[in-house]
């Protein structure tokens, strides 16, 4: 992939104002393209918590759709993370992050000793 062209395209088509902004967005897109489903879900939940607050109102179907995964894989991750006390399901559509650092570690690809996730 021609990175310079891709960054130009991001600026032109997504309204990114600066070259630095285009470079940051390009890096993010390339990172997500090679991230595991576990990393994408962790990033998604961290972003959702930042945007929505402590209680995140979202279904597993919505998470799967938004990160490009299947609901059954997301369900397995969520069950693993709940058993490890990383997340807590409040209702069918609401959860909280119990251990933000664990999600940061998962999102950044840091192996965890507990072997949480798929």
C-alpha positions in Angstrom: 0.0 0.0 0.0 1.2 3.5 -0.8 1.0 5.2 2.6 1.4 8.7 1.2 -1.5 8.2 -1.2 -3.6 6.7 1.6 -2.9 9.6 3.8 -3.8 12.0 1.0 -7.1 10.1 0.4 -8.0 10.3 4.1 -7.4 14.1 4.0 -9.5 14.6 0.9 -12.3 12.2 1.5 -12.8 12.2 5.3 -12.1 15.9 5.9 -9.0 15.3 8.0 -7.6 18.8 8.2 -3.8 18.3 8.7 -1.1 16.0 7.4 -0.4 15.0 11.0 -4.1 14.1 11.5 -4.1 12.0 8.3 -0.9 10.2 9.5 -2.5 9.4 12.9 -5.7 8.2 11.3 -3.7 6.1 8.7 -1.7 4.5 11.6 -4.9 3.7 13.4 -6.6 2.2 10.4 -3.5 0.1 9.6 -3.3 -1.0 13.3 -6.9 -2.0 13.4 -6.5 -4.0 10.1 -4.0 -6.3 11.8 -5.5 -6.3 15.3 -7.1 -9.4 16.6 -10.8 -9.5 17.4 -9.9 -9.5 21.1 -7.9 -6.3 20.6 -10.6 -4.6 18.5 -13.3 -5.4 21.1 -11.1 -4.1 24.0 -10.4 -0.9 22.0 -14.1 -0.6 21.2 -15.1 -0.9 24.9 -12.4 1.5 26.0 -13.6 4.0 23.4 -17.3 3.5 24.3 -16.5 4.0 28.0 -14.7 7.2 27.2 -17.7 8.4 25.0 -20.6 7.1 27.1 -19.4 7.1 30.6 -19.1 4.4 33.2 -22.2 2.3 32.1 -21.9 1.3 28.5 -25.3 0.5 26.8 -24.5 -1.9 24.0 -25.3 -5.4 22.9 -22.9 -8.1 21.8 -24.5 -8.0 18.3 -23.7 -4.3 18.1 -20.1 -4.8 19.3 -19.6 -7.6 16.8 -21.1 -5.6 13.9 -19.0 -2.5 14.8 -15.6 -4.4 15.1 -16.2 -6.7 12.2 -16.5 -9.9 14.1 -19.1 -12.5 14.9 -21.5 -12.3 17.9 -20.4 -15.8 19.1 -16.8 -14.7 19.3 -17.7 -11.5 21.1 -19.9 -13.5 23.5 -17.0 -15.8 24.3 -14.7 -12.9 25.0 -17.3 -11.1 27.1 -17.9 -14.3 29.2 -14.1 -14.8 29.6 -13.7 -11.1 30.6 -16.6 -11.3 33.1 -15.1 -14.4 34.7 -11.8 -12.6 35.0 -13.6 -9.5 36.5 -12.5 -7.3 33.6 -16.0 -6.4 32.6 -19.4 -6.8 34.5 -22.7 -7.2 32.7 -25.4 -5.3 34.4 -28.3 -6.1 32.0 -28.5 -7.6 28.6 -27.7 -4.3 27.1 -25.5 -2.7 29.7 -22.0 -3.3 31.1 -19.2 -1.6 33.0 -15.5 -2.0 32.7 -14.2 -3.4 36.0 -10.5 -3.5 35.1 -9.6 -0.8 32.6 -5.9 -1.6 32.8 -6.6 -5.2 31.8 -8.5 -3.9 28.7 -5.7 -1.5 27.9 -3.2 -4.4 28.0 -5.4 -6.6 25.8 -5.9 -3.7 23.3 -2.2 -3.1 23.1 -1.4 -6.8 22.7 0.3 -7.3 26.0 0.0 -10.9 27.0 -1.8 -11.5 30.2 -0.8 -14.2 32.6 -4.3 -15.4 33.1 -4.6 -16.2 29.4 -7.9 -14.3 29.2 -9.6 -14.3 25.8 -9.7 -16.5 22.8 
